[in-house]
Amino acid sequence: MASYLPSMEKVQHAVLGPRGGDKVADLQKETKEMSDKARLTTDYGVKQTSADDWLKIVNNDKTGPMLLEDPFARERIHRFDHERIPERVVHARGSGAFGKFKLFESAEDVTFAPILTDTSRETPMFIRFSTVLGSRGSADTVRDVRGFAIKFYTQEGNWDIVANNIPVFFIQDAIKFPDVIHAGKPEPHNEVPQAQSAHNNFWDFQFNHSEATHMFMWTMSDRGIPRSYRMMQGFGVNTFTLINAKGERHFVKFIFTPELGVHSLVWDEALKLAGQDPDFHRKDLWEAIENGVFPKWKFGIQVIPEADEHKFDFDILDATKIWPEDLVPIRYIGEFELNRNPDEFFPQTEQVAFCTSHIVPGIGFSDDPLLQGRNFSYFDTQLSRLGINWQELPINRPVCPVMNLNRDGAMRHTITKGTVNYWPNRFEKVKPATHEEGGYVEYAEKVAGIKARARSAKFKEHFAQAQLFWNSMSQVEKNHIINALGFELDHCEDPVVYERMVTRLADIDLGLAQTVAEMVGGEPPKEASRPNHGRKAPGLSQTEFPGAKPTIASRRIAILVADGYDQVAYSAAYAAISAGLAIPLVIGTKRSKIVAAGGAGSTTPHHHLEGFRSTMVDAIFIPGGVDSIRALSKNGRALHWIREAFGHLKAIGATGEAVDLVNKAIALPAVSVSESAEVQDSYGVVTMRETKPGSLSEAVDIIKGGAGFMEKFFHNIAQHRCWARELDGLNSQVAY
């Protein structure tokens, strides 16, 4: 993706900090730089004289047969034929980046793990974000859970948190993994649909597994269509344990909250982006890092003392349940940022491998039945994808010393000198570490019970937290969940599926079930299957996470122009957008040079109206200019840009003659526009008809109630969407 701010190369790898560069230095051993000084060679080092012609029998008049004796050509084809490895069964579509983790508060009261107690450390890390159901070639913006897998390269070994952007999961026991994924994947008879849950089998599974009820409410919420990987919360999902220096154990969940806030696309926008720009999230992450606007997250823990395990009305080891924040507050103890893009996608982002079983001393497992199965599954799946020596791949190997008696296997890299490869041995080489030397010692947990295929009593309650989630949503979020369920069940052709799902929704809320039933053709239930308890909890609604501070940083803002545009307004807006660390994208009626009114300046657009769409930006600004607005007013695509941005609840700014263009495109009496030099802000449409020198400030403080045009425009962008537009039904009155 193009970079519109200073390139990442200017930032250098120094952003990784004093220890953060450990992994960079480690990867340099395997990194090669292409240059005009280098010459083409084979994999065995012999220089090649041609990469264009196979060795063949030839003369001036005739091209004869190719010769199999050509080792160079055969090597190229051989390597090409074997470039692909098996893609992940789930989370195949992903994107990643390097970063660093810094602790700002020691958690030594609950753990002795140095990464969570040593505030002087900076730990290098790699994160891979992903969708779950789709193949490697699927689109980024589908409705799905997002993977949020983290590898910390600690001084004690690698620690992986294989997280998601949703805190719960569909199943309680790992033995159901094949079923839930088979049901969500394309149906077996025709391999349709790709990367979607809107089909019979997925919703048949949801009904037949009531434990999935809480999870499908999350996936049908706006969490299922994030605006950006950089605007997602992350959750470890499973319950782990922490052990302190006294030998005391606490149960723990891990939570990551983005500095930019938690924001989502709207559904129509997500649908269109899947076709218009299927790499939208990949590009977004790359672009932000390349431009030096590094995404950051707060790192939090929820902790329950071992003695309090059974004091809740839910089982804290049940992965289909959250720990409500009003009962177990989040304690934020650190932060991490992503600040370096991969050098090559395949050996880093594609070959990175995560395991929930990768933990370090001071951190342990719980008896969470989903975690226990993941510990086996994640390790096992790497064998078919990468081979037994997958942990020797550069992206996966630790930065701390590695020494053991594992040997051989396909693609072994390590060369271990010595005459023994077993323990104990007569030389006492490679002896096990003691606890004092940093060796991992399992917590001495007492376990009593019977051997049975069963679950404890609290695991059998499946609806209370689904109700809690629904009750905690804002009205906008509830509307979106209703529409999402309406869309999904509308794509289920089997009446049995959608009619039964309507009855399941009645387990959550009667009004929800009745509304969805009317939409999809099911029989509206007359009474709730069970009463809604009416309780709410903090931290569930996205509206509680607007961001650490109002900002337009990393937001993409389109500037629409044609020949004859107002150079003063254009220049001021471009400068102010850039100063706010947002990305100004000039969109013209053509991609060749466009001249300002009176020849006062010119610009070469980044894209033209037909090549780029409003779905790919966060806001649009249109400067005035008689000729420019006349041309845009006659351009159906320009009018569609404005209507679509309005329909998607995005901020729209216009000055001078452009005010009339916006008014024409939207054409709603409820949306008022400026008639003078006074700035008008109506449902996120910010207009100023008369511009004067200095009326468009390039230095903008984003505060609520700001008086200037740019202040109001940027404040609307920082709010992400104008939800009042939707609540008052205005967006549905405009065709887009």
C-alpha positions in Angstrom: 0.0 0.0 0.0 1.2 3.5 -0.8 2.7 5.5 2.0 1.6 9.1 2.4 3.7 10.1 5.4 7.5 9.7 6.1 8.5 6.1 5.4 9.1 3.6 8.1 12.7 3.3 7.0 13.3 6.7 8.6 12.2 5.4 11.9 14.8 2.6 11.9 14.7 -0.4 14.1 15.6 1.7 17.1 11.8 1.9 17.9 12.1 -1.7 19.2 14.0 -0.4 22.2 17.1 -1.8 24.0 16.0 -5.4 24.2 13.3 -5.2 21.6 16.0 -5.5 18.9 17.0 -9.0 20.1 14.6 -10.6 17.6 15.6 -8.3 14.8 19.2 -9.2 15.3 18.3 -12.9 15.4 16.4 -12.6 12.1 19.3 -10.8 10.4 21.2 -14.1 10.4 18.7 -15.3 7.8 18.0 -12.1 6.0 19.4 -11.2 2.5 19.2 -7.9 0.8 18.6 -7.7 -2.9 20.7 -5.1 -4.8 22.0 -4.3 -8.3 25.4 -5.6 -7.2 24.0 -9.1 -6.6 24.0 -11.7 -9.3 21.5 -14.5 -9.9 22.6 -17.9 -8.6 21.2 -21.4 -8.1 20.3 -22.6 -4.6 23.7 -24.4 -4.6 25.5 -21.1 -5.4 26.4 -21.3 -9.1 25.9 -18.1 -11.0 23.3 -18.2 -13.8 23.7 -16.5 -17.1 20.0 -16.5 -18.0 16.6 -16.6 -16.3 14.7 -16.3 -19.5 15.5 -19.3 -21.7 15.6 -23.1 -21.0 18.6 -24.9 -22.5 17.3 -26.2 -25.9 18.3 -27.3 -29.4 18.0 -24.1 -31.5 19.3 -22.4 -34.7 18.5 -19.2 -36.5 15.5 -20.8 -38.3 14.1 -23.2 -35.7 13.5 -23.7 -32.0 13.9 -27.4 -31.1 13.2 -29.5 -28.0 14.2 -28.4 -24.5 16.8 -30.4 -22.7 16.2 -32.0 -19.4 19.9 -31.8 -18.6 19.4 -28.1 -17.8 19.8 -28.0 -14.0 19.1 -24.3 -13.7 15.7 -24.5 -15.3 14.7 -27.7 -13.5 15.6 -26.1 -10.2 13.5 -23.1 -10.9 10.4 -25.2 -11.8 11.0 -27.6 -9.0 11.1 -24.8 -6.4 8.1 -23.1 -8.0 6.0 -26.3 -7.9 6.7 -26.7 -4.1 6.2 -23.1 -2.9 3.0 -23.8 -1.2 2.6 -25.5 2.2 -0.7 -26.7 3.7 -2.7 -23.6 4.8 -4.0 -23.5 8.4 -7.3 -25.4 8.8 -8.5 -22.3 10.7 -7.0 -18.8 10.8 -5.6 -19.3 7.3 -6.1 -15.6 6.3 -3.8 -13.4 8.3 -1.4 -10.5 8.6 1.3 -9.7 11.2 3.8 -7.3 12.5 6.7 -7.0 15.0 6.6 -4.9 18.2 7.6 -4.6 21.8 6.0 -5.1 25.2 6.7 -2.9 28.2 5.5 -3.5 31.7 4.6 -0.4 33.7 3.4 -2.1 36.9 4.9 -5.2 38.4 2.5 -8.1 39.0 4.8 -9.8 41.5 2.0 -10.2 44.0 0.5 -12.8 41.7 3.4 -14.2 39.6 7.2 -14.5 39.5 7.3 -14.5 35.7 9.9 -11.9 34.9 8.0 -10.6 31.8 5.2 -9.7 34.2 7.3 -8.4 37.1 10.4 -6.7 35.6 9.4 -3.2 34.7 12.9 -2.5 33.2 12.4 -5.0 30.4 11.3 -4.4 26.8 10.3 -7.7 25.3 10.2 -8.2 21.5 7.1 -9.7 20.1 5.2 -10.7 16.9 1.4 -10.6 16.4 -0.5 -12.3 13.7 -4.1 -11.2 13.2 -6.5 -13.4 11.2 -10.0 -14.4 10.3 -11.1 -17.9 11.3 -13.3 -19.5 8.7 -12.0 -18.3 5.3 -9.2 -19.7 3.2 -5.9 -17.8 2.6 -7.5 -16.1 -0.5 -10.6 -14.9 1.2 -11.5 -11.3 2.0 -10.5 -9.4 5.2 -13.9 -7.8 6.0 -16.1 -10.8 6.3 -18.2 -11.3 9.5 -16.0 -13.6 11.6 -14.0 -13.9 14.8 -10.5 -12.4 14.4 -7.4 -14.2 15.7 -5.1 -12.1 17.8 -2.1 -14.4 18.4 0.9 -13.0 20.2 4.4 -14.5 20.5 6.6 -12.9 23.2 10.3 -13.6 22.7 11.2 -13.5 26.5 14.6 -14.1 28.0 13.1 -17.3 29.6 11.7 -18.7 26.3 8.8 -18.0 24.0 5.4 -17.2 25.6 2.4 -17.5 23.2 -1.1 -16.0 23.9 -3.3 -17.4 21.2 -6.1 -14.9 21.6 -9.2 -13.7 19.7 -11.0 -10.4 19.4 -13.9 -12.0 21.3 -13.5 -13.2 24.9 -15.6 -16.4 24.6 -15.8 -19.3 22.3 -18.5 -21.5 20.7 -17.7 -24.7 22.6 -16.7 -25.8 26.1 -14.8 -29.0 25.4 -12.1 -29.3 22.8 -13.5 -32.5 21.5 -16.1 -30.4 19.6 -13.5 -28.5 17.6 -13.9 -30.6 14.4 -17.7 -30.2 14.6 -17.8 -26.4 15.1 -15.3 -25.8 12.4 -16.8 -28.3 9.9 -20.2 -26.6 10.5 -18.8 -23.1 9.8 -16.7 -24.0 6.8 -18.2 -24.2 3.3 -20.8 -27.0 3.1 -19.3 -30.2 1.9 -21.5 -30.9 -1.1 -20.7 -27.7 -3.0 -17.9 -25.9 -1.1 -20.2 -22.9 -0.6 -20.1 -20.3 1.0 -16.6 -19.1 1.4 -15.6 -17.3 4.6 -19.2 -16.9 5.8 -21.3 -18.2 8.6 -24.6 -17.3 6.7 -25.6 -20.9 5.8 -27.6 -23.8 7.0 -24.9 -25.9 8.7 -23.4 -23.1 10.8 -26.8 -22.2 12.3 -27.9 -25.8 12.6 -24.9 -26.3 14.8 -25.6 -23.1 16.9 -29.1 -24.4 17.7 -28.0 -27.9 18.5 -25.3 -26.6 20.8 -26.9 -24.2 23.3 -23.4 -23.6 24.8 -22.7 -21.5 21.6 -25.5 -19.0 22.3 -23.3 -16.5 24.1 -20.6 -16.6 21.4 -22.9 -16.2 18.4 -24.3 -13.0 20.0 -20.7 -11.6 20.0 -20.1 -12.6 16.4 -23.4 -11.1 15.3 -22.4 -7.8 17.0 -20.1 -5.1 15.6 -17.1 -7.1 17.0 -17.5 -9.4 14.0 -16.7 -6.7 11.5 -13.9 -4.6 12.9 -12.8 -1.4 11.2 -9.1 -2.3 11.7 -7.0 -4.9 13.4 -5.6 -1.8 15.2 -9.1 -1.1 16.7 -9.8 -4.5 18.2 -9.7 -5.7 21.8 -7.8 -8.9 22.3 -8.8 -11.7 24.8 -6.9 -14.8 25.8 -10.3 -16.6 26.0 -9.0 -19.4 28.1 -8.3 -19.4 31.9 -4.6 -19.7 32.7 -2.9 -19.5 36.1 -0.2 -17.3 37.7 2.1 -18.6 40.5 3.9 -16.1 42.7 7.2 -16.5 44.6 5.3 -17.7 47.7 3.8 -20.6 45.7 0.3 -19.1 45.7 -1.8 -19.7 42.6 -4.3 -17.3 41.0 -6.5 -17.9 37.9 -6.0 -15.3 35.2 -7.5 -14.0 31.9 -5.5 -11.7 29.6 -7.1 -8.7 27.9 -5.7 -6.1 25.5 -7.4 -2.8 24.8 -6.4 -0.6 21.9 -5.3 3.0 22.3 -7.4 4.0 19.3 -10.6 2.6 20.7 -12.8 -0.3 19.6 -14.4 0.5 16.3 -16.2 -1.4 13.5 -17.3 -1.1 9.9 -21.0 -0.9 9.1 -22.4 -4.0 7.4 -23.0 -2.5 3.9 -19.5 -1.2 4.0 -18.0 -4.5 5.0 -19.9 -6.3 2.2 -18.7 -3.9 -0.4 -15.1 -3.8 0.8 -14.9 -7.6 0.5 -15.1 -7.1 -3.3 -13.6 -3.6 -3.7 -10.6 -4.1 -1.5 -10.4 -7.7 -0.1 -7.0 -6.9 1.5 -8.4 -3.9 3.4 -7.2 -4.9 6.9 -3.8 -6.1 5.7 -3.2 -2.8 4.0 -4.5 -0.8 6.9 -2.0 -2.4 9.4 0.9 -2.1 7.0 0.1 1.5 6.1 -0.1 2.7 9.8 3.2 1.1 10.7 4.9 2.3 7.5 3.7 5.8 8.3 5.0 5.7 11.8 1.6 5.7 13.5 2.3 2.7 15.6 -0.8 0.9 17.1 -0.7 0.4 20.8 -2.7 -1.7 23.3 -2.9 -1.7 27.1 -2.1 -5.2 28.5 -4.5 -6.2 31.3 -5.1 -9.1 33.6 -8.2 -10.3 35.5 -7.2 -12.3 38.5 -9.1 -14.6 40.9 -7.4 -16.2 43.9 -7.5 -20.0 43.9 -9.6 -20.0 47.0 -12.3 -18.0 45.2 -12.7 -20.4 42.2 -16.2 -21.6 43.2 -17.6 -18.3 44.5 -19.3 -17.3 41.2 -22.6 -18.5 39.6 -20.6 -19.6 36.6 -17.6 -21.8 36.3 -14.5 -19.7 35.8 -13.0 -22.4 33.6 -15.8 -22.3 31.1 -14.5 -20.7 27.9 -18.1 -19.8 26.9 -18.2 -17.4 29.8 -16.6 -14.0 30.5 -15.6 -12.8 34.0 -17.8 -9.7 34.2 -15.7 -6.6 35.0 -17.9 -5.5 37.8 -17.1 -8.8 39.5 -13.5 -9.2 38.4 -12.0 -5.8 37.4 -9.3 -5.6 34.7 -5.9 -4.5 36.1 -3.8 -2.9 33.3 -0.1 -3.5 34.0 1.6 -2.9 30.7 1.4 -2.0 27.0 2.6 -3.1 23.7 3.0 -1.5 20.3 3.5 -2.8 16.8 6.3 -0.8 15.0 7.9 -2.9 12.3 6.4 -4.6 9.3 7.7 -8.0 8.1 10.5 -8.1 5.6 8.9 -11.0 3.7 5.4 -12.4 4.2 5.9 -16.1 3.8 8.9 -16.9 6.1 7.5 -14.6 8.8 3.8 -14.1 8.8 2.9 -17.4 7.1 5.4 -19.6 8.9 4.9 -18.2 12.4 3.4 -20.9 14.6 1.7 -20.4 18.0 0.9 -22.8 20.8 -1.2 -22.2 23.9 1.2 -24.7 25.5 4.1 -22.3 25.2 4.4 -20.7 28.6 7.2 -19.6 30.9 7.9 -20.1 34.6 5.4 -18.2 36.7 2.5 -18.9 34.3 0.6 -22.2 34.2 -2.4 -23.9 32.8 -5.8 -24.4 34.4 -8.2 -27.3 34.0 -10.2 -25.3 31.4 -11.3 -28.2 29.1 -11.0 -26.1 25.9 -7.4 -25.0 26.9 -6.4 -28.6 27.6 -7.4 -29.6 24.1 -5.9 -26.5 22.5 -2.6 -27.4 24.2 -2.5 -30.6 22.2 -4.1 -29.4 19.0 -2.0 -26.3 18.3 1.3 -28.3 18.7 0.0 -31.1 16.6 -1.2 -28.9 13.7 2.2 -27.4 13.2 3.6 -30.8 12.3 1.5 -31.2 9.2 2.0 -27.6 8.1 5.7 -27.0 8.9 7.3 -30.3 10.0 8.8 -31.5 13.2 11.5 -28.9 13.3 9.1 -25.9 13.0 10.5 -24.3 16.1 13.8 -23.9 14.4 12.4 -21.6 11.8 13.7 -18.1 12.3 10.4 -16.5 13.2 9.6 -19.2 15.7 12.9 -19.7 17.4 13.5 -18.1 20.8 16.1 -15.3 21.5 17.2 -17.1 24.6 19.7 -20.1 24.5 18.2 -23.4 23.4 19.9 -26.7 24.2 18.3 -30.1 24.5 18.6 -33.7 23.3 16.1 -33.5 20.5 17.7 -34.7 17.3 17.2 -35.1 13.5 13.9 -35.0 11.7 13.1 -33.4 8.3 14.7 -30.0 7.7 16.8 -30.0 10.9 18.9 -26.8 11.1 20.8 -27.1 14.4 24.2 -28.7 14.4 24.9 -30.0 18.0 28.5 -31.0 18.7 29.4 -33.7 21.1 29.5 -37.5 21.5 26.3 -38.1 23.6 22.7 -37.3 22.8 21.0 -38.7 25.9 20.5 -38.1 29.6 22.0 -39.1 32.0 25.4 -39.3 30.5 28.9 -39.8 31.8 29.9 -36.2 31.1 26.8 -34.7 32.8 26.2 -32.6 29.8 22.8 -30.8 29.2 21.5 -31.6 32.7 18.0 -30.6 33.7 17.7 -27.1 35.3 16.7 -26.6 38.9 14.0 -24.2 39.9 16.6 -21.8 41.1 18.2 -21.9 37.7 14.9 -21.0 36.0 13.6 -24.4 35.3 9.8 -24.8 34.9 8.2 -26.5 37.9 4.5 -27.4 37.6 2.2 -26.3 40.4 1.4 -29.1 42.8 -2.3 -29.1 42.3 -4.4 -31.6 44.2 -7.0 -33.3 41.9 -9.8 -35.7 42.9 -12.7 -37.0 41.0 -14.0 -39.8 38.8 -13.0 -40.6 35.3 -16.0 -39.8 33.1 -17.1 -38.1 29.9 -19.1 -35.4 31.7 -19.2 -31.7 32.7 -19.7 -30.1 36.1 -23.1 -28.5 36.9 -22.2 -24.9 36.2 -21.1 -25.8 32.7 -24.7 -26.7 31.8 -26.1 -23.1 32.1 -25.9 -21.5 28.7 -28.1 -18.4 28.5 -27.5 -16.0 31.4 -24.4 -14.4 29.9 -26.0 -14.2 26.4 -28.7 -12.2 28.1 -26.1 -10.1 29.9 -24.4 -9.3 26.6 -27.6 -8.3 24.9 -28.8 -6.2 27.8 -25.4 -4.3 27.9 -25.6 -3.2 24.2 -26.5 0.3 23.2 -29.6 0.7 21.0 -27.4 1.1 17.9 -25.6 -2.1 18.7 -28.8 -3.9 19.3 -30.1 -2.8 15.9 -26.9 -4.1 14.3 -27.3 -7.5 16.0 -30.9 -7.8 14.8 -29.9 -6.9 11.2 -26.9 -9.3 11.3 -29.2 -12.2 12.5 -31.7 -11.2 9.8 -29.0 -11.3 7.1 -27.5 -14.6 8.3 -30.8 -16.5 8.7 -32.1 -15.1 5.4 -29.3 -17.1 3.7 -30.5 -20.3 5.4 -32.8 -22.0 2.9 -33.9 -24.8 5.2 -37.0 -23.6 7.2 -36.1 -26.0 10.0 -32.9 -24.0 10.6 -34.2 -20.5 10.8 -37.5 -21.5 12.6 -35.6 -23.2 15.3 -33.1 -20.4 15.7 -36.0 -18.0 16.3 -36.9 -20.2 19.3 -33.3 -20.0 20.5 -33.3 -16.2 20.4 -36.4 -16.3 22.7 -34.0 -17.8 25.3 -32.2 -14.4 25.2 -34.9 -11.7 24.6 -38.5 -12.0 23.4 -38.4 -8.7 21.5 -35.2 -9.8 19.7 -36.8 -13.1 18.7 -40.0 -11.6 17.5 -38.2 -8.9 15.4 -35.9 -11.4 13.7 -38.7 -13.9 13.1 -40.6 -11.2 11.1 -37.5 -10.5 9.1 -36.6 -14.1 8.2 -40.1 -15.7 7.9 -40.1 -17.7 11.1 -43.0 -18.0 13.5 -42.8 -15.2 16.0 -42.8 -16.6 19.5 -45.6 -15.4 21.8 -43.6 -15.7 25.0 -40.0 -15.9 26.2 -38.5 -19.3 26.6 -37.0 -18.1 29.9 -37.1 -14.7 31.7 -34.4 -12.1 30.9 -32.7 -11.3 34.2 -32.2 -7.7 33.2 -28.6 -7.4 34.4 -25.9 -5.4 32.5 -22.1 -5.4 32.8 -19.4 -2.9 32.0 -16.9 -3.5 29.2 -19.2 -5.3 26.8 -20.5 -2.4 24.7 -18.0 -0.9 22.2 -19.3 2.5 23.0 -17.3 2.3 26.2 -14.0 2.3 24.2 -13.9 5.5 22.1 -10.1 5.6 22.4 -7.5 7.0 24.8 -8.0 10.5 23.4 -9.8 12.1 20.4 -7.6 11.7 17.3 -7.6 11.4 13.6 -4.2 9.7 13.5 -4.0 7.0 10.8 -7.5 7.8 9.6 -7.9 8.0 5.8 -9.6 11.2 4.6 -10.5 11.7 0.9 -10.3 15.1 -0.7 -12.6 15.2 -3.8 -11.5 17.6 -6.6 -11.9 18.4 -10.2 -10.3 21.1 -12.4 -11.0 24.6 -10.9 -10.9 23.6 -7.2 -10.3 26.1 -4.4 -6.6 26.0 -3.8 -6.7 27.8 -0.5 -9.2 25.4 1.1 -7.6 22.4 -0.5 -4.1 23.3 0.8 -5.3 24.1 4.3 -7.2 20.9 4.6 -4.4 18.8 3.2 -1.9 20.4 5.7 -4.2 20.0 8.7 -5.0 16.4 7.9 -1.2 15.6 7.5 -0.4 17.5 10.7 -3.0 15.3 12.5 -1.1 12.2 11.3 -4.1 11.2 9.2 -3.7 10.2 5.6 -5.0 12.7 3.0 -6.1 10.9 -0.2 -6.8 13.2 -3.2 -9.5 11.7 -5.3 -10.0 13.3 -8.7 -12.2 13.0 -11.8 -9.0 11.7 -13.3 -5.6 10.5 -12.1 -3.7 13.0 -14.2 -2.9 16.5 -13.1 -5.8 18.7 -11.9 -5.4 22.5 -12.0 -6.8 24.8 -9.3 -9.1 27.8 -10.0 -7.1 30.6 -11.7 -4.1 28.4 -12.1 -3.3 29.0 -8.4 -1.9 25.5 -8.1 -2.3 21.9 -9.2 -2.3 18.4 -7.8 -2.0 14.9 -9.1 -4.6 12.7 -7.4 -3.8 9.5 -5.6 -6.8 7.9 -7.3 -9.8 8.7 -9.5 -13.4 8.4 -8.5 -14.0 5.1 -10.4 -10.8 3.5 -9.1 -11.4 4.2 -5.4 -14.6 4.2 -3.3 -15.8 5.9 -0.2 -15.8 2.6 1.6 -12.0 2.8 1.7 -11.8 6.0 3.7 -13.0 7.3 7.1 -14.3 10.7 5.9 -14.5 13.0 2.9 -13.7 16.7 2.4 -14.7 18.7 -0.6 -13.2 22.1 -1.2 -15.2 24.7 -3.3 -14.4 26.1 -6.7 -17.1 26.9 -9.3 -15.7 24.8 -12.1 -14.8 21.9 -9.8 -18.2 21.7 -8.2 -19.9 22.1 -11.6 -18.0 19.0 -12.8 -18.6 17.0 -9.7 -22.3 17.8 -9.7 -22.6 16.2 -13.1 -20.6 13.2 -12.1 -22.9 10.3 -10.8 -20.0 8.6 -9.1 -19.1 11.8 -7.2 -22.7 12.1 -6.0 -22.6 8.4 -5.0 -19.4 9.0 -3.0 -21.2 11.6 -0.9 -24.4 9.6 -0.5 -22.5 6.4 0.4 -20.3 8.2 3.0 -23.5 9.6 4.5 -25.2 6.2 4.5 -22.1 4.7 6.2 -22.3 7.4 8.9 -19.0 9.0 8.1 -18.0 12.6 8.6 -18.4 14.9 5.5 -16.9 18.3 5.2 -17.5 20.9 2.5 -16.6 24.6 2.0 -17.6 27.2 -0.5 -19.6 26.0 -3.5 -19.2 22.4 -2.3 -21.9 23.1 0.3 -24.5 23.0 -2.5 -23.0 19.8 -3.9 -23.4 18.1 -0.6 -26.9 19.5 -0.1 -27.9 18.2 -3.6 -26.4 14.7 -2.9 -28.0 14.2 0.5 -31.2 16.2 -0.1 -32.7 15.7 3.3 -34.5 18.6 5.1 -33.2 17.3 8.5 -29.6 17.9 7.4 -28.9 21.7 7.5 -26.0 23.4 5.8 -24.2 26.6 6.2 -25.5 29.8 4.5 -22.7 32.1 5.6 -19.2 32.2 7.1 -20.7 30.4 10.2 -19.8 26.7 10.5 -22.7 24.4 10.5 -22.5 20.9 12.0 -25.6 18.8 11.2 -25.5 15.0 11.8 -21.7 15.0 11.1 -22.0 17.0 7.9 -19.8 20.0 8.5 -20.2 22.9 6.1 -19.0 26.5 5.8 -20.2 28.4 2.7 -18.0 31.5 3.0 -14.3 30.9 3.5 -12.0 33.7 4.5 -8.2 33.8 4.9 -7.4 32.0 8.2 -10.8 30.5 8.6 -9.4 27.0 7.9 -6.7 26.4 10.6 -3.9 24.0 9.9 -3.2 23.5 13.6 -6.2 21.8 15.1 -7.1 20.9 18.7 -9.7 18.1 18.6 -12.2 19.0 21.4 -15.9 18.7 21.7 -17.6 22.0 20.9 -14.7 23.5 18.9 -15.8 26.5 17.0 -13.7 26.3 13.8 -14.5 24.3 10.7 -11.5 22.0 11.0 -12.1 21.5 14.8 -15.7 20.4 14.1 -14.8 18.3 11.1 -11.9 16.5 12.9 -14.0 16.0 16.0 -16.6 14.2 14.0 -13.9 12.0 12.4 -12.5 11.2 15.8 -16.0 9.9 16.9 -15.7 7.3 14.2 -19.3 7.4 13.1 -22.3 9.7 13.5 -24.7 7.3 15.2 -27.4 9.9 15.5 -27.8 9.7 11.7 -28.8 6.0 12.1 -30.9 6.4 15.2 -33.0 9.1 13.5 -33.3 7.0 10.3 -31.6 9.4 8.0 -29.1 7.1 6.5 -31.9 4.7 5.3 -33.5 7.6 3.4 -30.5 8.0 1.0 -29.9 5.5 -1.8 -26.3 4.2 -1.8 
